[in-house]
Amino acid sequence: MYSIGALSKRTKVKVPTIRYYEDMGLMTQAQRTAGNQRRYDKAGLERLSFIRHARDLGFSIEAILSLIELQEHPDRSCEAANQIASLQLAHVREKIKRLKTLEKELARITKGCSGDGALENCYVLASLADHGLCDKDH
């Protein structure tokens, strides 16, 4: 059995986050000692590791809840899990696309500023103040 502190150290998930996951239904409520301290078993450790990895991959709480629901029914097809993962992949690809657009715009803005002039003529500040100076919408 693990205390919440020990579980936190093993999974590198902060204690308040573990409590939050319990409140959200991602983690089952921990058993309590006579002193009302939370105690987690190996299944709790495995569940929290699963959640942490899913969060590291950017899955939403809702998606993780769905994946946990699927995990609790091993006799079902994995198609639904694949659909959830595919949707997350699409979200990540869209974020990458937006970040590449931001990268290009920031590179253009910084290239437009020599860095040695007076602030009143700074292209970076002017670009941030006037979205019309941007090359593309972002």
DSSP file (Angstrom, degrees, kcal/mol; ACC not computed):
  #  RESIDUE AA STRUCTURE BP1 BP2  ACC     N-H-->O    O-->H-N    N-H-->O    O-->H-N    TCO  KAPPA ALPHA  PHI   PSI    X-CA   Y-CA   Z-CA
    1    1 A M              0   0    0      0, 0.0     2,-0.4     0, 0.0    40,-0.2   0.000 360.0 360.0 360.0 146.1    0.0    0.0    0.0
    2    2 A Y  E     -A   40   0A   0     38,-3.0    38,-2.9     4,-0.0     2,-0.1  -0.930 360.0-134.2-118.9 138.3    1.2    3.5   -0.8
    3    3 A S  E  >  -A   39   0A   0     -2,-0.4     4,-2.6    36,-0.2     5,-0.2  -0.387  38.0-104.1 -74.3 167.5    0.5    6.8    1.0
    4    4 A I  H  > S+     0   0    0     34,-0.5     4,-2.2     1,-0.2     5,-0.1   0.869 124.2  52.2 -64.1 -34.1   -0.5    9.7   -1.2
    5    5 A G  H  > S+     0   0    0      2,-0.2     4,-2.2     1,-0.2    -1,-0.2   0.911 110.5  46.5 -66.3 -42.7    3.0   11.1   -0.7
    6    6 A A  H  > S+     0   0    0      2,-0.2     4,-2.4     1,-0.2    -2,-0.2   0.898 112.5  50.5 -66.1 -39.9    4.7    7.8   -1.8
    7    7 A L  H  X S+     0   0    0     -4,-2.6     4,-2.1     1,-0.2     6,-0.3   0.904 109.3  52.3 -62.7 -41.4    2.3    7.6   -4.8
    8    8 A S  H  X>S+     0   0    0     -4,-2.2     4,-1.9    -5,-0.2     5,-0.9   0.921 111.0  46.3 -60.3 -46.2    3.3   11.1   -5.7
    9    9 A K  H  <5S+     0   0    0     -4,-2.2    -2,-0.2     1,-0.2    -1,-0.2   0.897 112.7  49.7 -65.1 -40.8    7.0   10.3   -5.6
   10   10 A R  H  <5S+     0   0    0     -4,-2.4    -1,-0.2     1,-0.2    -2,-0.2   0.862 124.3  28.8 -67.0 -35.8    6.7    7.1   -7.5
   11   11 A T  H  <5S-     0   0    0     -4,-2.1    -2,-0.2     2,-0.2    -1,-0.2   0.549  98.5-127.0-103.4 -10.1    4.6    8.7  -10.3
   12   12 A K  T  <5 +     0   0    0     -4,-1.9     2,-0.5     1,-0.3    -3,-0.2   0.845  65.2 135.7  60.9  34.7    5.9   12.3  -10.2
   13   13 A V      < -     0   0    0     -5,-0.9    -1,-0.3    -6,-0.3    -2,-0.2  -0.962  59.3-115.1-111.3 128.8    2.3   13.6   -9.9
   14   14 A K     >  -     0   0    0     -2,-0.5     4,-1.9     1,-0.1     3,-0.4  -0.270  20.9-117.6 -65.7 149.1    1.8   16.2   -7.3
   15   15 A V  H  > S+     0   0    0      1,-0.2     4,-2.2     2,-0.2     5,-0.2   0.892 114.0  51.8 -55.1 -46.8   -0.4   15.4   -4.3
   16   16 A P  H  > S+     0   0    0      0, 0.0     4,-2.2     0, 0.0    -1,-0.2   0.863 108.8  52.8 -61.4 -31.9   -3.1   18.1   -5.1
   17   17 A T  H  > S+     0   0    0     -3,-0.4     4,-2.6     2,-0.2    -2,-0.2   0.882 106.4  52.2 -69.1 -38.0   -3.3   16.7   -8.6
   18   18 A I  H  X S+     0   0    0     -4,-1.9     4,-1.9     2,-0.2    -1,-0.2   0.928 110.6  48.0 -62.4 -44.2   -3.9   13.2   -7.3
   19   19 A R  H  X S+     0   0    0     -4,-2.2     4,-2.5     1,-0.2    -2,-0.2   0.908 110.8  51.8 -61.3 -41.6   -6.7   14.6   -5.2
   20   20 A Y  H  X S+     0   0    0     -4,-2.2     4,-2.4     1,-0.2    -2,-0.2   0.919 107.3  52.2 -61.0 -44.3   -8.1   16.4   -8.2
   21   21 A Y  H  X>S+     0   0    0     -4,-2.6     5,-1.9     1,-0.2     6,-1.5   0.868 109.2  50.4 -61.7 -35.9   -8.0   13.2  -10.2
   22   22 A E  H ><5S+     0   0    0     -4,-1.9     3,-0.9     4,-0.2    -1,-0.2   0.936 110.5  49.0 -64.8 -45.4  -10.0   11.5   -7.5
   23   23 A D  H 3<5S+     0   0    0     -4,-2.5    -2,-0.2     1,-0.2    -1,-0.2   0.854 111.3  50.2 -62.0 -34.6  -12.5   14.3   -7.5
   24   24 A M  H 3<5S-     0   0    0     -4,-2.4    -1,-0.2    -5,-0.2    -2,-0.2   0.576 116.3-114.5 -81.2  -9.5  -12.8   14.1  -11.3
   25   25 A G  T <<5S+     0   0    0     -3,-0.9    -3,-0.2    -4,-0.7    -2,-0.1   0.523  86.7 115.4  88.5   6.0  -13.3   10.3  -11.2
   26   26 A L  S   <S+     0   0    0     -5,-1.9     2,-0.4    -6,-0.2    -4,-0.2   0.881  79.7  40.0 -72.4 -38.0  -10.1    9.4  -12.9
   27   27 A M  S    S-     0   0    0     -6,-1.5    -2,-0.3    -9,-0.2     2,-0.1  -0.886  92.4-118.8-108.6 140.5   -8.8    7.7   -9.8
   28   28 A T        -     0   0    0     -2,-0.4    -5,-0.1     1,-0.1    -6,-0.1  -0.480  47.8 -85.1 -71.8 151.9  -11.0    5.6   -7.6
   29   29 A Q        -     0   0    0     -2,-0.1    -1,-0.1    -7,-0.1     3,-0.1  -0.353  52.4-116.9 -59.5 133.0  -11.4    6.9   -4.0
   30   30 A A        -     0   0    0      1,-0.1    10,-0.2    -3,-0.1    -1,-0.1  -0.307  25.7-103.7 -71.0 152.7   -8.5    5.7   -2.0
   31   31 A Q  E     -B   39   0A   0      8,-1.5     8,-2.3     1,-0.0     2,-0.4  -0.414  40.1-134.3 -66.9 155.1   -8.9    3.4    1.0
   32   32 A R  E     -B   38   0A   0      6,-0.2     6,-0.2    -2,-0.1     2,-0.1  -0.914   5.0-136.1-119.0 143.4   -8.5    5.2    4.3
   33   33 A T    >   -     0   0    0      4,-2.1     3,-2.2    -2,-0.4     6,-0.0  -0.310  41.4 -94.1 -81.1 174.6   -6.6    4.3    7.4
   34   34 A A  T 3  S+     0   0    0      1,-0.3    -1,-0.1     2,-0.1    -2,-0.0   0.802 131.8  54.8 -59.3 -28.4   -8.1    4.7   10.9
   35   35 A G  T 3  S-     0   0    0      2,-0.1    -1,-0.3     1,-0.0    -2,-0.0   0.279 122.2-110.8 -87.8  10.0   -6.3    8.1   10.9
   36   36 A N    <   +     0   0    0     -3,-2.2     2,-0.3     1,-0.2    -2,-0.1   0.705  68.0 147.7  69.0  23.9   -8.1    9.0    7.7
   37   37 A Q        -     0   0    0      1,-0.1    -4,-2.1   -34,-0.0    -1,-0.2  -0.714  51.6-111.4 -89.1 141.2   -5.0    8.9    5.5
   38   38 A R  E     - B   0  32A   0     -2,-0.3   -34,-0.5    -6,-0.2     2,-0.4  -0.426  31.8-168.3 -69.2 143.3   -5.3    7.7    1.9
   39   39 A R  E     -AB   3  31A   0     -8,-2.3    -8,-1.5   -36,-0.2     2,-0.4  -0.998   1.3-163.3-135.3 131.2   -3.8    4.4    1.0
   40   40 A Y  E     -A    2   0A   0    -38,-2.9   -38,-3.0    -2,-0.4     2,-0.1  -0.887   5.6-148.5-116.7 143.6   -3.4    3.2   -2.6
   41   41 A D     >  -     0   0    0     -2,-0.4     4,-1.9   -40,-0.2     3,-0.3  -0.327  42.9 -84.0 -97.1-174.9   -2.7   -0.3   -3.9
   42   42 A K  H  > S+     0   0    0      1,-0.2     4,-2.6     2,-0.2     5,-0.2   0.865 129.4  56.2 -59.8 -37.5   -0.8   -1.5   -6.9
   43   43 A A  H  > S+     0   0    0      1,-0.2     4,-2.5     2,-0.2    -1,-0.2   0.880 106.0  51.2 -62.9 -37.3   -3.9   -0.9   -9.1
   44   44 A G  H  > S+     0   0    0     -3,-0.3     4,-2.4     2,-0.2    -2,-0.2   0.903 110.1  49.1 -65.0 -41.2   -4.0    2.7   -7.9
   45   45 A L  H  X S+     0   0    0     -4,-1.9     4,-2.2     2,-0.2    -2,-0.2   0.925 112.7  47.5 -61.9 -45.7   -0.3    3.2   -8.8
   46   46 A E  H  X S+     0   0    0     -4,-2.6     4,-2.2     2,-0.2    -2,-0.2   0.896 111.9  50.5 -64.1 -40.4   -0.9    1.7  -12.3
   47   47 A R  H  X S+     0   0    0     -4,-2.5     4,-2.6     2,-0.2    -2,-0.2   0.926 111.2  47.5 -64.2 -44.6   -3.9    3.8  -12.9
   48   48 A L  H  X S+     0   0    0     -4,-2.4     4,-2.8     1,-0.2    -1,-0.2   0.883 110.8  51.6 -66.3 -37.1   -2.1    7.0  -11.9
   49   49 A S  H  X S+     0   0    0     -4,-2.2     4,-2.3     2,-0.2    -1,-0.2   0.908 110.4  49.7 -63.1 -41.3    0.8    6.1  -14.1
   50   50 A F  H  X S+     0   0    0     -4,-2.2     4,-2.5     2,-0.2    -2,-0.2   0.936 112.5  47.1 -60.0 -48.3   -1.6    5.5  -17.0
   51   51 A I  H  X S+     0   0    0     -4,-2.6     4,-2.9     1,-0.2     5,-0.2   0.925 111.5  50.5 -62.1 -45.8   -3.2    8.9  -16.3
   52   52 A R  H  X S+     0   0    0     -4,-2.8     4,-2.6     1,-0.2    -1,-0.2   0.924 111.7  47.2 -60.5 -44.6    0.1   10.7  -16.1
   53   53 A H  H  X S+     0   0    0     -4,-2.3     4,-1.5     2,-0.2    -1,-0.2   0.920 112.6  49.5 -64.0 -42.8    1.3    9.2  -19.4
   54   54 A A  H  <>S+     0   0    0     -4,-2.5     5,-2.3     1,-0.2    -2,-0.2   0.911 112.0  48.4 -62.0 -42.1   -2.0   10.1  -21.1
   55   55 A R  H ><5S+     0   0    0     -4,-2.9     3,-1.8     1,-0.2    -2,-0.2   0.898 107.0  56.0 -65.0 -39.7   -1.7   13.7  -19.8
   56   56 A D  H 3<5S+     0   0    0     -4,-2.6    -1,-0.2     1,-0.3    -2,-0.2   0.832 106.0  52.0 -60.0 -31.0    1.9   13.9  -21.0
   57   57 A L  T 3<5S-     0   0    0     -4,-1.5    -1,-0.3    -5,-0.2    -2,-0.2   0.404 124.2-107.9 -86.1   2.2    0.6   13.0  -24.4
   58   58 A G  T < 5 +     0   0    0     -3,-1.8    -3,-0.2     1,-0.2    -2,-0.1   0.531  61.7 157.9  89.7   6.7   -2.0   15.8  -24.2
   59   59 A F      < -     0   0    0     -5,-2.3    -1,-0.2     1,-0.1     2,-0.1  -0.384  40.2-120.8 -65.3 141.9   -5.1   13.8  -23.7
   60   60 A S     >  -     0   0    0      1,-0.1     4,-2.4    -2,-0.1     5,-0.2  -0.319  22.9-108.3 -75.2 164.0   -8.0   15.7  -22.1
   61   61 A I  H  > S+     0   0    0      1,-0.2     4,-2.7     2,-0.2     5,-0.2   0.914 121.8  52.6 -57.7 -43.5   -9.6   14.6  -18.8
   62   62 A E  H  > S+     0   0    0      1,-0.2     4,-2.0     2,-0.2    -1,-0.2   0.905 109.2  48.2 -61.5 -42.7  -12.7   13.6  -20.8
   63   63 A A  H  > S+     0   0    0      2,-0.2     4,-2.5     1,-0.2    -1,-0.2   0.901 111.5  50.3 -65.2 -40.0  -10.6   11.4  -23.2
   64   64 A I  H  X S+     0   0    0     -4,-2.4     4,-2.8     2,-0.2     5,-0.2   0.904 107.7  53.4 -66.0 -40.3   -8.8    9.8  -20.3
   65   65 A L  H  X S+     0   0    0     -4,-2.7     4,-2.3     1,-0.2    -1,-0.2   0.921 110.4  48.1 -57.6 -43.0  -12.1    9.0  -18.6
   66   66 A S  H  X S+     0   0    0     -4,-2.0     4,-2.2     2,-0.2    -2,-0.2   0.905 111.4  49.6 -64.2 -41.7  -13.3    7.4  -21.9
   67   67 A L  H  X S+     0   0    0     -4,-2.5     4,-2.5     2,-0.2    -2,-0.2   0.890 110.6  50.0 -65.6 -38.9  -10.0    5.4  -22.1
   68   68 A I  H  X S+     0   0    0     -4,-2.8     4,-1.5     2,-0.2    -1,-0.2   0.910 108.8  52.7 -64.8 -41.8  -10.4    4.2  -18.5
   69   69 A E  H  < S+     0   0    0     -4,-2.3     3,-0.2    -5,-0.2    -2,-0.2   0.915 111.8  46.2 -58.9 -43.3  -13.9    3.2  -19.2
   70   70 A L  H >< S+     0   0    0     -4,-2.2     3,-1.9     1,-0.2     6,-0.3   0.899 107.6  57.2 -65.3 -40.2  -12.7    1.1  -22.2
   71   71 A Q  H 3< S+     0   0    0     -4,-2.5    -1,-0.2     1,-0.3    -2,-0.2   0.799  99.4  59.9 -61.8 -28.8   -9.9   -0.3  -20.1
   72   72 A E  T 3< S+     0   0    0     -4,-1.5    -1,-0.3     1,-0.2    -2,-0.2   0.490 103.8  53.3 -79.6  -2.2  -12.4   -1.7  -17.7
   73   73 A H    X   +     0   0    0     -3,-1.9     3,-2.0    -4,-0.2    -1,-0.2  -0.623  63.3 169.8-129.9  72.8  -14.0   -3.7  -20.5
   74   74 A P  T 3  S+     0   0    0      0, 0.0    -1,-0.1     0, 0.0    -2,-0.1   0.619  71.1  68.6 -64.4 -12.2  -11.2   -5.8  -22.0
   75   75 A D  T 3  S+     0   0    0     -3,-0.1     2,-0.1     2,-0.1    -3,-0.0   0.626  84.6  91.5 -81.6 -12.3  -13.6   -7.9  -24.0
   76   76 A R  S <  S-     0   0    0     -3,-2.0     2,-0.1    -6,-0.3    -3,-0.0  -0.313  88.8 -90.4 -80.1 164.6  -14.5   -4.9  -26.2
   77   77 A S    >   -     0   0    0      1,-0.1     3,-0.5    -2,-0.1     4,-0.3  -0.381  25.3-133.1 -68.5 150.6  -12.9   -3.9  -29.5
   78   78 A C  T 3> S+     0   0    0      1,-0.2     4,-2.4     2,-0.1     5,-0.2   0.356  82.7 102.2 -86.8   7.4  -10.0   -1.5  -29.3
   79   79 A E  H 3> S+     0   0    0      1,-0.2     4,-2.3     2,-0.2    -1,-0.2   0.899  78.9  51.1 -57.2 -43.4  -11.5    0.6  -32.1
   80   80 A A  H <> S+     0   0    0     -3,-0.5     4,-2.2     2,-0.2    -1,-0.2   0.901 109.7  49.6 -64.2 -40.4  -12.9    3.2  -29.7
   81   81 A A  H  > S+     0   0    0     -4,-0.3     4,-2.4     1,-0.2    -1,-0.2   0.905 110.9  50.6 -63.8 -40.7   -9.5    3.6  -28.1
   82   82 A N  H  X S+     0   0    0     -4,-2.4     4,-2.6     1,-0.2    -2,-0.2   0.884 108.6  52.0 -64.5 -38.2   -7.9    4.0  -31.5
   83   83 A Q  H  X S+     0   0    0     -4,-2.3     4,-2.3     2,-0.2    -2,-0.2   0.911 109.9  48.7 -64.3 -42.0  -10.4    6.6  -32.4
   84   84 A I  H  X S+     0   0    0     -4,-2.2     4,-2.0     2,-0.2    -2,-0.2   0.927 113.9  46.0 -63.4 -44.7   -9.7    8.6  -29.3
   85   85 A A  H  X S+     0   0    0     -4,-2.4     4,-2.3     2,-0.2    -2,-0.2   0.881 111.6  52.3 -65.8 -38.2   -5.9    8.4  -29.9
   86   86 A S  H  X S+     0   0    0     -4,-2.6     4,-2.1     2,-0.2    -1,-0.2   0.887 108.3  50.7 -65.4 -38.7   -6.4    9.3  -33.6
   87   87 A L  H  X S+     0   0    0     -4,-2.3     4,-2.1     2,-0.2    -1,-0.2   0.901 110.1  49.9 -64.6 -40.9   -8.4   12.4  -32.5
   88   88 A Q  H  X S+     0   0    0     -4,-2.0     4,-2.5     2,-0.2    -2,-0.2   0.900 108.6  52.9 -64.5 -39.9   -5.6   13.4  -30.2
   89   89 A L  H  X S+     0   0    0     -4,-2.3     4,-2.6     1,-0.2    -2,-0.2   0.910 107.9  51.0 -60.5 -42.4   -3.1   12.9  -33.0
   90   90 A A  H  X S+     0   0    0     -4,-2.1     4,-2.0     2,-0.2    -1,-0.2   0.898 110.0  50.0 -62.5 -40.5   -5.1   15.2  -35.2
   91   91 A H  H  X S+     0   0    0     -4,-2.1     4,-2.3     2,-0.2    -2,-0.2   0.915 110.9  49.1 -62.8 -43.2   -5.2   17.8  -32.4
   92   92 A V  H  X S+     0   0    0     -4,-2.5     4,-2.5     1,-0.2    -2,-0.2   0.913 110.2  50.7 -64.0 -42.8   -1.4   17.6  -31.9
   93   93 A R  H  X S+     0   0    0     -4,-2.6     4,-2.2     1,-0.2    -1,-0.2   0.883 109.9  50.6 -63.2 -37.4   -0.9   18.0  -35.7
   94   94 A E  H  X S+     0   0    0     -4,-2.0     4,-2.3     2,-0.2    -1,-0.2   0.904 110.1  49.8 -66.6 -40.9   -3.1   21.1  -35.7
   95   95 A K  H  X S+     0   0    0     -4,-2.3     4,-2.9     2,-0.2    -2,-0.2   0.914 109.9  51.0 -62.6 -42.6   -1.1   22.6  -32.8
   96   96 A I  H  X S+     0   0    0     -4,-2.5     4,-2.4     2,-0.2    -2,-0.2   0.913 109.0  51.3 -61.5 -42.5    2.1   21.9  -34.6
   97   97 A K  H  X S+     0   0    0     -4,-2.2     4,-1.8     2,-0.2    -1,-0.2   0.922 112.2  46.1 -59.9 -45.4    0.7   23.6  -37.7
   98   98 A R  H  X S+     0   0    0     -4,-2.3     4,-2.4     1,-0.2    -2,-0.2   0.905 111.8  51.7 -65.2 -40.9   -0.2   26.7  -35.6
   99   99 A L  H  X S+     0   0    0     -4,-2.9     4,-2.7     1,-0.2    -2,-0.2   0.877 107.4  52.4 -64.5 -36.9    3.2   26.7  -33.9
  100  100 A K  H  X S+     0   0    0     -4,-2.4     4,-2.3     2,-0.2    -1,-0.2   0.891 109.2  50.1 -65.4 -38.3    5.0   26.6  -37.3
  101  101 A T  H  X S+     0   0    0     -4,-1.8     4,-2.2     2,-0.2    -2,-0.2   0.924 112.1  47.6 -64.1 -44.0    2.9   29.6  -38.4
  102  102 A L  H  X S+     0   0    0     -4,-2.4     4,-2.9     1,-0.2     5,-0.3   0.898 109.6  54.0 -62.5 -40.8    3.9   31.4  -35.1
  103  103 A E  H  X S+     0   0    0     -4,-2.7     4,-2.4     1,-0.2    -2,-0.2   0.930 109.4  47.1 -59.6 -46.3    7.5   30.5  -35.6
  104  104 A K  H  X S+     0   0    0     -4,-2.3     4,-2.2     2,-0.2    -1,-0.2   0.915 113.9  47.6 -62.8 -42.7    7.6   32.0  -39.1
  105  105 A E  H  X S+     0   0    0     -4,-2.2     4,-2.6     2,-0.2    -2,-0.2   0.922 112.9  47.5 -66.9 -43.3    5.9   35.1  -38.0
  106  106 A L  H  X S+     0   0    0     -4,-2.9     4,-2.7     1,-0.2     5,-0.2   0.886 111.3  51.6 -65.2 -37.4    8.2   35.6  -35.0
  107  107 A A  H  X S+     0   0    0     -4,-2.4     4,-1.9    -5,-0.3    -1,-0.2   0.906 111.5  47.9 -63.4 -40.9   11.2   34.9  -37.2
  108  108 A R  H  X S+     0   0    0     -4,-2.2     4,-1.4     2,-0.2    -2,-0.2   0.915 112.8  48.0 -65.8 -43.4    9.9   37.6  -39.6
  109  109 A I  H  < S+     0   0    0     -4,-2.6     4,-0.3     1,-0.2     3,-0.3   0.935 113.6  45.8 -64.5 -46.3    9.3   40.1  -36.8
  110  110 A T  H >< S+     0   0    0     -4,-2.7     3,-1.1     1,-0.2    -1,-0.2   0.851 109.9  54.7 -68.1 -32.0   12.7   39.6  -35.2
  111  111 A K  H 3< S+     0   0    0     -4,-1.9    -1,-0.2     1,-0.2    -2,-0.2   0.821 102.1  59.6 -67.9 -29.2   14.4   39.8  -38.6
  112  112 A G  T 3< S+     0   0    0     -4,-1.4     2,-0.5    -3,-0.3    -1,-0.2   0.521  97.1  71.4 -76.6  -4.5   12.7   43.2  -39.1
  113  113 A C    <   -     0   0    0     -3,-1.1     9,-0.1    -4,-0.3    -1,-0.0  -0.955  61.4-163.7-117.9 123.6   14.4   44.6  -36.0
  114  114 A S        -     0   0    0     -2,-0.5    -1,-0.1     1,-0.1     8,-0.1   0.757  30.6-138.0 -74.9 -23.4   18.1   45.3  -36.0
  115  115 A G  S    S+     0   0    0      3,-0.1    -1,-0.1     1,-0.0     4,-0.1   0.425  85.7  81.6  82.5  -2.3   18.1   45.5  -32.2
  116  116 A D  S    S+     0   0    0      2,-0.1     2,-0.1     3,-0.0     3,-0.1   0.380  71.8  88.3-116.7   4.3   20.3   48.6  -32.1
  117  117 A G  S    S-     0   0    0      1,-0.2     2,-0.1     4,-0.1     5,-0.1  -0.294  88.1 -74.9 -92.8-178.2   17.8   51.4  -32.8
  118  118 A A    >   -     0   0    0      1,-0.1     3,-1.9    -2,-0.1    -1,-0.2  -0.462  40.1-118.9 -75.2 149.0   15.7   53.4  -30.4
  119  119 A L  G >  S+     0   0    0      1,-0.3     3,-1.9     2,-0.2     6,-0.1   0.808 110.8  68.1 -59.5 -30.7   12.6   51.8  -28.9
  120  120 A E  G 3  S+     0   0    0      1,-0.3    -1,-0.3     5,-0.0    -2,-0.0   0.729 108.2  38.9 -63.8 -18.5   10.4   54.3  -30.6
  121  121 A N  G <  S+     0   0    0     -3,-1.9     2,-0.4     4,-0.0    -1,-0.3   0.132  84.4 137.7-112.8  17.9   11.3   52.7  -33.9
  122  122 A C    <>  -     0   0    0     -3,-1.9     4,-2.2     1,-0.2     5,-0.2  -0.519  42.0-158.0 -73.8 120.7   11.4   49.1  -32.7
  123  123 A Y  H  > S+     0   0    0     -2,-0.4     4,-2.6     2,-0.2     5,-0.2   0.844  91.0  57.1 -66.9 -34.4    9.8   46.8  -35.3
  124  124 A V  H  > S+     0   0    0      2,-0.2     4,-2.2     1,-0.2    -1,-0.2   0.963 111.0  42.1 -61.1 -51.7    9.0   44.1  -32.7
  125  125 A L  H  > S+     0   0    0      1,-0.2     4,-1.9     2,-0.2    -2,-0.2   0.896 114.8  51.1 -64.0 -40.3    7.0   46.5  -30.5
  126  126 A A  H  X S+     0   0    0     -4,-2.2     4,-1.6     1,-0.2    -1,-0.2   0.904 110.3  49.7 -63.3 -41.2    5.3   48.0  -33.6
  127  127 A S  H  < S+     0   0    0     -4,-2.6     6,-0.2     1,-0.2    -2,-0.2   0.881 110.9  48.8 -66.0 -38.8    4.3   44.6  -34.8
  128  128 A L  H  < S+     0   0    0     -4,-2.2    -1,-0.2     1,-0.2    -2,-0.2   0.837 113.5  47.7 -69.6 -31.4    2.9   43.6  -31.4
  129  129 A A  H  < S+     0   0    0     -4,-1.9     2,-0.5     1,-0.2    -2,-0.2   0.758 117.5  41.9 -79.1 -25.1    1.0   46.8  -31.2
  130  130 A D    ><  -     0   0    0     -4,-1.6     3,-2.2    -5,-0.2     4,-0.2  -0.880  60.2-169.7-131.0 100.0   -0.5   46.5  -34.8
  131  131 A H  G >  S+     0   0    0     -2,-0.5     3,-1.7     1,-0.3    -1,-0.1   0.742  84.4  74.4 -59.2 -23.0   -1.7   43.1  -35.9
  132  132 A G  G 3  S+     0   0    0      1,-0.3    -1,-0.3    -3,-0.1    -5,-0.1   0.725  85.5  63.5 -63.3 -21.3   -1.9   44.6  -39.4
  133  133 A L  G <  S+     0   0    0     -3,-2.2    -1,-0.3    -6,-0.2    -2,-0.2   0.600  82.2 104.3 -78.3 -10.4    1.9   44.5  -39.7
  134  134 A C  S <  S-     0   0    0     -3,-1.7     3,-0.1    -4,-0.2   -29,-0.0  -0.423  72.6-136.2 -72.9 147.8    1.8   40.7  -39.4
  135  135 A D  S    S+     0   0    0      1,-0.1     2,-0.3    -2,-0.1    -1,-0.1   0.893  83.3   5.8 -69.8 -42.5    2.3   38.7  -42.6
  136  136 A K  S    S-     0   0    0    -35,-0.1     2,-0.2    -3,-0.0    -1,-0.1  -0.913  86.1 -91.4-138.2 162.5   -0.5   36.2  -41.9
  137  137 A D              0   0    0     -2,-0.3    -5,-0.0     1,-0.1    -2,-0.0  -0.551 360.0 360.0 -73.0 141.4   -3.2   35.7  -39.4
  138  138 A H              0   0    0     -2,-0.2    -1,-0.1   -36,-0.0   -36,-0.1   0.332 360.0 360.0-143.1 360.0   -2.2   33.6  -36.5
